[in-house]
Amino acid sequence: MTIRVLLADDQALLRGTFRMLFDATDDMETVAEASNGREAVELAGSQRPDVVLMDIRMPEMDGLEATRLITESEDLASVKVLILTTFEDDEHVADALRAGASGFLGKGARPEELLDAVRTVADGEALLSPSATRALITRFLAQPDPCPAAVHERLESLTPRERDVTSLAALGLSNDDIAERLFVSPLTAKTHINRAMTKLAARDRAQLVVIAYQCGLVSPATEPDQSQQPA
């Protein structure tokens, strides 16, 4: 499968560099370029890319607002947003996740890291760069946003194991880590994650993480439970 990428950055030179990188990769292609957030939203609607590579600081409409408009559109439910920016600080990470971004990567990332990030996001996983530490993210996500009433009701439909995997995913554990912690296979862990996402109407793993913090399944002080027993 070829991953279709939309580039959104106000610097033409960067867009050109990214286009050459993606178009030289067997499983990716650049479908369009946007120089501002408003163009990004319009092109996301007309081109339906798999991933939008989105800068934050852009004229007319910034990347965070553009991300919010894309992720809130039911027609664009399949479009994932990967934030790529020089402003890799805790507040921007939190704002990007709240806006619905599936990943966050600094512009200093190596080409192979960027390609892996696009693949990760296209596959429905959450992607955060090493410097976007869990402590910073949880500090912001745990603060002000209340748990929406509709989501709170959906939480009641989660099985105990689905609540477990959601909490562990929010703490930054991969499917392999969750599987080892819960004494199940990685495929079983991923299945539980996918079921939790479906029940909570989460677009992807990143939104599942946001819900986990908003609704109190985890908190900044939470650590993975080392005493989990086999199902």
BATI-825199 format. One line per 8 residues: their letters; for each residue z negated, y, x of C-alpha. Coordinates in Angstrom, 1 decimal. Layout:
residues N
A	Z/Y/X; ...
//
This chain:
residues 231
MTIRVLLA	0.0/0.0/0.0; 0.9/3.5/1.3; -1.8/6.1/1.0; -0.4/9.3/-0.4; -2.1/12.4/1.1; -2.1/16.0/0.0; -3.0/18.5/2.8; -4.9/21.7/1.8
DDQALLRG	-5.6/24.1/4.6; -4.7/27.8/5.1; -3.6/27.2/8.7; 0.0/26.1/8.8; -0.3/24.8/12.4; -3.1/22.4/11.4; -1.2/21.2/8.3; 1.8/20.5/10.5
TFRMLFDA	-0.4/18.6/13.0; -1.9/16.5/10.2; 1.4/15.8/8.6; 2.8/14.4/11.9; -0.3/12.2/12.3; -0.1/10.8/8.7; 3.7/10.4/8.6; 3.6/8.5/11.9
TDDMETVA	1.1/6.1/10.4; 2.5/3.0/8.7; 0.2/3.0/5.7; 0.2/6.8/5.0; 2.5/9.6/4.0; 2.1/13.3/3.3; 3.3/14.2/-0.2; 2.6/17.9/-0.2
EASNGREA	0.9/20.8/1.5; -1.2/23.6/0.0; -2.3/26.8/1.7; -5.1/27.7/-0.7; -7.3/26.0/-3.2; -5.3/27.0/-6.3; -2.2/25.4/-4.8; -4.2/22.3/-4.0
VELAGSQR	-5.3/21.9/-7.7; -1.7/22.5/-8.9; -0.2/20.0/-6.4; -2.9/17.4/-7.1; -1.8/17.6/-10.7; 1.9/17.3/-10.1; 1.9/14.9/-7.1; -1.1/12.7/-7.9
PDVVLMDI	-2.0/11.9/-4.3; -4.5/9.2/-3.4; -6.4/11.5/-1.1; -6.6/15.3/-0.8; -7.6/16.5/2.7; -9.4/19.7/1.8; -10.5/22.6/3.9; -13.5/24.7/2.6
RMPEMDGL	-12.6/28.2/3.6; -9.3/29.1/2.0; -7.9/32.2/0.2; -7.6/32.7/-3.6; -9.8/29.7/-4.3; -12.1/27.9/-1.8; -12.0/24.1/-1.2; -15.3/23.5/-3.0
EATRLITE	-14.1/25.0/-6.3; -10.7/23.3/-5.9; -12.6/20.0/-5.4; -14.7/20.6/-8.5; -11.6/21.3/-10.6; -9.8/18.2/-9.3; -12.8/15.8/-9.7; -13.7/17.1/-13.2
SEDLASVK	-10.2/16.4/-14.5; -9.8/13.1/-16.4; -6.1/13.1/-15.6; -6.9/13.1/-11.9; -9.6/10.4/-11.9; -7.8/8.4/-9.2; -7.5/11.4/-6.8; -10.2/11.4/-4.0
VLILTTFE	-11.1/14.4/-2.0; -12.0/14.3/1.7; -13.5/17.6/3.0; -12.4/18.4/6.5; -14.0/21.6/7.9; -15.5/23.4/10.8; -18.5/24.3/8.6; -20.3/21.0/9.0
DDEHVADA	-23.8/22.0/8.0; -26.3/20.6/5.5; -25.6/23.1/2.7; -21.9/22.6/2.8; -22.3/18.8/2.8; -24.5/19.0/-0.3; -22.2/21.4/-2.0; -19.2/19.2/-1.3
LRAGASGF	-20.9/16.2/-2.7; -22.0/18.0/-5.8; -18.5/19.2/-6.3; -17.3/15.6/-6.3; -16.0/15.1/-2.8; -15.8/11.5/-1.6; -16.2/12.3/2.0; -17.0/15.0/4.6
LGKGARPE	-15.7/15.1/8.1; -15.8/17.8/10.9; -12.5/19.1/12.3; -13.6/17.9/15.7; -13.1/14.3/14.6; -10.7/12.2/16.7; -7.3/11.3/15.1; -8.3/7.6/14.6
ELLDAVRT	-11.6/8.8/13.0; -9.6/10.9/10.5; -7.2/8.1/9.7; -10.2/5.7/9.1; -11.8/8.3/7.0; -8.8/8.6/4.7; -8.6/4.9/4.4; -12.3/4.7/3.5
VADGEALL	-12.1/7.4/0.9; -8.9/5.9/-0.6; -10.7/2.6/-0.9; -13.4/4.2/-3.1; -16.1/4.3/-0.4; -18.2/7.3/0.6; -17.6/8.9/4.0; -20.0/11.1/5.9
SPSATRAL	-19.6/12.0/9.5; -22.5/11.2/11.9; -23.7/14.8/12.2; -23.9/15.0/8.3; -27.2/13.2/8.5; -28.9/11.5/5.6; -32.0/13.6/6.0; -30.1/16.8/5.5
ITRFLAQP	-28.1/15.4/2.5; -31.1/14.0/0.7; -33.0/17.2/1.2; -30.5/19.2/-0.8; -29.4/16.5/-3.3; -33.1/15.8/-4.2; -33.8/19.4/-5.1; -32.6/21.3/-8.1
DPCPAAVH	-30.0/19.4/-10.2; -31.6/17.6/-13.2; -30.4/14.2/-14.2; -27.9/14.6/-17.1; -29.3/13.1/-20.3; -26.2/10.9/-20.8; -26.5/9.5/-17.2; -30.3/8.9/-17.7
ERLESLTP	-29.5/6.8/-20.7; -26.9/4.8/-18.8; -29.4/4.1/-16.1; -31.3/1.9/-18.6; -28.3/-0.4/-18.7; -28.5/-1.2/-15.0; -29.9/-4.6/-14.1; -32.7/-4.7/-11.5
RERDVTSL	-30.3/-5.9/-8.9; -27.8/-3.1/-9.7; -30.6/-0.6/-9.4; -31.5/-2.1/-6.0; -28.0/-1.9/-4.6; -27.6/1.7/-5.9; -30.8/2.8/-4.2; -29.8/1.1/-0.9
AALGLSND	-26.3/2.6/-1.0; -27.9/6.0/-1.5; -30.0/5.5/1.6; -26.8/5.1/3.6; -26.5/1.3/3.8; -23.1/-0.3/3.9; -22.1/-3.3/1.8; -22.9/-5.6/4.8
DIAERLFV	-26.3/-3.9/5.3; -27.1/-4.3/1.6; -26.0/-7.9/1.6; -28.2/-8.7/4.6; -31.2/-6.9/3.0; -30.8/-8.7/-0.3; -29.8/-12.1/1.0; -26.4/-12.1/-0.7
SPLTAKTH	-22.8/-12.0/0.4; -21.1/-8.7/1.1; -18.7/-9.5/-1.7; -21.6/-9.9/-4.1; -23.1/-6.6/-2.9; -19.8/-4.8/-3.5; -19.6/-6.4/-7.0; -23.0/-5.1/-7.9
INRAMTKL	-22.1/-1.6/-6.5; -18.8/-1.6/-8.6; -20.7/-2.6/-11.7; -23.2/0.1/-11.2; -20.4/2.7/-10.7; -18.7/1.5/-13.9; -21.9/1.7/-16.0; -22.8/5.1/-14.6
AARDRAQL	-19.2/6.4/-14.9; -19.3/7.3/-11.2; -15.9/8.2/-9.7; -16.7/6.5/-6.5; -19.6/5.6/-4.1; -20.3/9.2/-3.2; -20.9/10.2/-6.8; -23.1/7.1/-7.2
VVIAYQCG	-25.2/8.5/-4.3; -25.5/11.9/-6.0; -26.6/10.3/-9.3; -29.2/8.2/-7.4; -30.9/11.3/-6.1; -30.5/13.4/-9.2; -32.0/10.8/-11.4; -34.9/9.8/-9.1
LVSPATEP	-33.8/6.3/-8.0; -34.4/7.5/-4.4; -36.0/10.5/-2.8; -35.9/12.0/0.8; -39.1/10.0/1.6; -37.6/6.7/0.4; -36.9/4.0/3.0; -35.1/0.7/2.5
DQSQQPA	-37.5/-2.0/1.3; -37.9/-4.5/4.1; -39.5/-7.0/1.8; -36.6/-7.7/-0.6; -36.4/-11.4/-1.5; -33.3/-13.5/-2.4; -32.0/-13.2/-5.9
//
